[in-house]
Amino acid sequence: MLEEMQEEALLYKLGEHKAIYLNASAAAIWRLCDGNRAANDIIDLLREKYPTSDASLQEDVAEAVDFLVREGALIEGQGAKKIPERG
């Protein structure tokens, strides 16, 4: 379950009663993880939207995806996939 607060977000893992805070950057990256896009695709999309952030985009995406995988919000693979919500 996702609760959006302006540009930030809270992900709730209902089965574990856990909330994961996402700052604006991590929330934008999480929204682009659809199971079809690779990290490079996400970087390209963000580069188009935020051209002045180009220098740190690759590192930011890698850190956010690693964090989301560690927290159990994404499944790592060819394209990052969101964990299906379970009640």
C-alpha positions as CSV (number, residue, x, y, z in Angstrom):
1,M,0.0,0.0,0.0
2,L,1.3,3.5,-0.9
3,E,0.5,6.7,0.9
4,E,1.7,9.8,-1.0
5,M,2.6,13.0,0.8
6,Q,3.3,15.7,-1.7
7,E,6.4,14.3,-3.4
8,E,7.4,11.9,-0.6
9,A,5.7,8.5,0.1
10,L,5.2,5.9,2.7
11,L,5.1,2.2,1.6
12,Y,3.2,0.0,4.0
13,K,4.0,-3.7,4.1
14,L,0.7,-4.9,5.5
15,G,1.7,-8.5,6.2
16,E,4.7,-7.3,8.3
17,H,3.1,-4.1,9.8
18,K,6.0,-2.1,8.5
19,A,6.2,1.3,6.9
20,I,9.0,2.4,4.6
21,Y,9.7,6.1,4.2
22,L,10.6,7.3,0.7
23,N,12.0,10.8,0.1
24,A,11.0,12.5,-3.1
25,S,13.8,11.0,-5.2
26,A,13.2,7.4,-3.9
27,A,9.5,7.8,-4.4
28,A,10.0,8.9,-8.0
29,I,12.2,6.0,-8.7
30,W,9.8,3.5,-7.0
31,R,7.0,4.7,-9.2
32,L,9.0,4.0,-12.3
33,C,9.8,0.4,-11.2
34,D,7.2,-1.6,-13.2
35,G,9.0,-4.9,-13.9
36,N,9.7,-3.8,-17.5
37,R,12.2,-1.0,-17.0
38,A,15.8,-1.6,-16.3
39,A,17.8,0.8,-14.1
40,N,19.2,2.5,-17.2
41,D,15.7,3.1,-18.5
42,I,14.7,4.7,-15.2
43,I,17.9,6.9,-15.3
44,D,17.0,8.0,-18.9
45,L,13.5,8.9,-17.9
46,L,14.6,10.9,-14.9
47,R,17.4,12.6,-16.9
48,E,14.7,13.9,-19.3
49,K,12.6,15.2,-16.4
50,Y,15.5,16.6,-14.3
51,P,18.3,17.5,-16.6
52,T,20.3,19.4,-14.0
53,S,20.6,16.3,-11.8
54,D,22.5,14.3,-14.4
55,A,25.7,13.9,-12.5
56,S,24.1,12.0,-9.6
57,L,21.3,10.2,-11.3
58,Q,23.0,6.8,-11.8
59,E,24.2,6.7,-8.2
60,D,20.8,7.9,-6.8
61,V,18.9,5.2,-8.8
62,A,21.3,2.5,-7.8
63,E,21.1,3.5,-4.1
64,A,17.3,3.7,-4.2
65,V,16.8,0.3,-5.9
66,D,19.3,-1.3,-3.5
67,F,17.4,0.2,-0.6
68,L,14.0,-0.9,-1.9
69,V,15.3,-4.5,-2.5
70,R,16.7,-4.7,1.0
71,E,13.4,-3.4,2.5
72,G,11.5,-6.0,0.5
73,A,9.6,-3.5,-1.6
74,L,11.1,-4.6,-4.9
75,I,12.2,-7.9,-6.4
76,E,15.5,-7.6,-8.1
77,G,15.7,-9.0,-11.7
78,Q,16.0,-7.9,-15.3
79,G,13.5,-5.1,-14.5
80,A,12.8,-4.2,-10.9
81,K,9.3,-5.4,-9.9
82,K,7.2,-4.2,-7.1
83,I,6.3,-6.7,-4.5
84,P,2.6,-7.5,-4.8
85,E,0.5,-6.2,-1.9
86,R,-0.7,-8.9,0.5
87,G,-3.2,-8.3,3.2
